[in-house]
C-alpha cells in the first residue's frame, strides 16, 4: 500500500477547503476541529488532542488561534482546574454547517464514479484500517473521554 495516496487525498482536501473558505481568516486545517467541537461541545482540550493524534503543543496553538479568531471559547474545567473545556462561539456555529456540507461534497466527489458496492467496500476497508491504527497506537486505552459538562448529548 502506498502512503502516497493518503497524502494526495489529504492535500486535495486541504486545497478544496482553502478554495471554498479562502475568504475566511481560519486555516483549512483547523476546520475539522470546529466540526469535532460541533459534534461534542464541551470537550476538553486534551480530548481533542487525543482524538486528533496531534501533539499537545500543536493543539494548544490551534485552539489559541481559534480563540483569537473568535470561533472557540475556552474555560477552565470545573472538574479539573488544570484543563480547558472548549465551546463554539456563535460565529463558529454559523460557519460549521457549510463546512460539514463542503466536507461531505469532497468525500462524495472521491467516490463519484464508484458503484454502491465499491463505496461500501471502501468504507469498510477504511473503517477497518482506522480500527487497526487505533489499536496500534493505543492498545490498552479506552475511547471514552471525560466531558466538561454532565448532561446527556
N, C-alpha and C positions, 0 to 999 in steps of 0.2 A: 504494500500500500504506500502510496506516495503522499507525504505530508504536503507536497506542493499544492494539491487540490484544495486542502483546507485553507492554505494561505491565500489562494486565488479567490475562494469564496469569501473569506474574511475581508480581504482588501476590497473586493467588489461591493460587499455590503456597506463598508465604511464610505466608499465613493458614492454609492447610491444615496445614503443618508446625508452625506455632505451636499450632494446636488439638491436633494429635497429640502433640507433645512439649513442651507448655507447662509441664509439671511439672519439666522439667529446667532447669538454670541456663544452658545453652548456647542462644544465639540461633539461630533457624532459618536465618538467612543463613549461618551457619558450618557447618551440617550437610553441605552439598556438599563442603566442604574435607575433612571427615573421610572421606567416601566416596572422594574422589580419593586420599587417602593410603592407604586400604584397598586400592585398585586397584594402587597402586605405592608401597609403603613405601620410604623412603629417598630420596624426592625432596628436592632442595634447596629452601629457601625461595624462592630466585629462580625455580626451575622452576615452582613453584606460582603465583608472581606472573605469570609469562609466560603460563601456561596460562589463568589466570582472567581476565586482562586488567585486573586491579586494579592500582593503583599500589603502589609499594614500601612506603609508609607504612601503607596500609590492610592489606596482607598481614602486615606486621610486627605491627601491633596485633591482628589476628585470631589470628595464631599465638601471640602473647603471652597473649591471653585463653584460648585452648585449652590452653596450658601451665598457666596459673593454675588452670584448672578441672580439670586432671588428665586431659585427653583426649589430649594430644600431648606427646611428649618431643622435645627438640632437642639436638643435639650438633654440635660443630664438624666440618666435613667433613675427613676425613683427606687428601683430595686437595687441598683448598683451605681453609686455616685461616680464611679470611675468611667463608665461607658456612656455613650450618647445614643439617644433614640432619634430616629430620623423621620421626618414627615414632609410630604409635598406641600408646597405653597399653592395658592390659587392659580398663580402663573403657570406652575407645572401641571396642575390638574387640567388646565385648559389646553395645554400642549400634548399631553400624553395620548389622548385618543388618536390624534393624527400620526403620532409616532408609531403606535400599535398598528394602525392601518398601513402605514408605509412599510413596516417590517413584515407584515402579512403579505403585502404586494410583492416584496422582494422574495420571500420564501416561495410564494406561488410561481413567480417567474422562473425560479430554479428548476421546477419540475413541469414547466408548461407543455413540454412535448412528451411527457411520460403518460403511460396508461394508469388507470386507477390502481391496478395490481402493482405496478412498478413504484408508485408513490407509497403505497402501503409497505412494500418491501424496504424501500429506502428508509422510511420512518422506523420500521422495526430494526433495521441494521444500526441506525444512528442511536436509537434508544438503548440497544444492547451495548454499543460502543461506549456510550455515556456511562452506563452502569459499570462497565469494566473499568473505565477511567476512575470513577468514584471509588470503586473497590481497591484499585491500585493505590490511589492517593490517600485514602482514609479507610484502611481495612477494618478498624475496630470502632470507628466513630458512628454515633447516631446522627441522623439527618435532622432530628427535631431541634429547633432553636428556641431559645428563651426570647420572649417578646416583652416589649416595654409596657404594653397595656394588658389588662387581664380579661378583657371582654372577648367573646367569640367573634369570629370573622365569617 
